[in-house]
Amino acid sequence: MKIAVVGTGYVGLVTGTCFAETGNQVTCIDIDQRKVEKLNNG
């Protein structure tokens, strides 16, 4: 299943991670570019 999570704060990021661990394809979206860059860098 493909899932999009809007917002990568505490709840959004944890939710997206849980969905991904169960085999779903997850895309997280956030307006804060610094947060996105940190996530992309691992």
N, C-alpha and C positions, 0 to 999 in steps of 0.2 A: 504494500500500500504506500502511496506517496502522501506525505503529510507536511504541511507548512505551519511553522510556529512563528507568530508575530510577537517579537519582544524576547530578548535573551537575558532578562533579569533572572533572579533566583528561580522563580516558578517556571518561566518559559524554557530556560536552559535545562533544568532538571527534567521537565516533561519531555522535551525533545530527545534528551539522552535516553530516557526510559523507552520511548517509542523506537529509537534506533537499535537499542539492545535486543528488542524483540523481533528484529529483522525488517523493520520498515525503513523506507527511504525518507529521511527527514531533511527539510530545508528550514533553517532559522533565519528570520529577517529582523533587523533592528535599524533604527534611525541613527544611532550613535556610531559613527564611523570608527572611533577608537576601539569600541567593544568588538566590532566586526574584525578589525585588524588583529586584535589579540586572539580571537578565536581562530582566525586563519593561520596564525603563527604557532598555534598549539599552546 
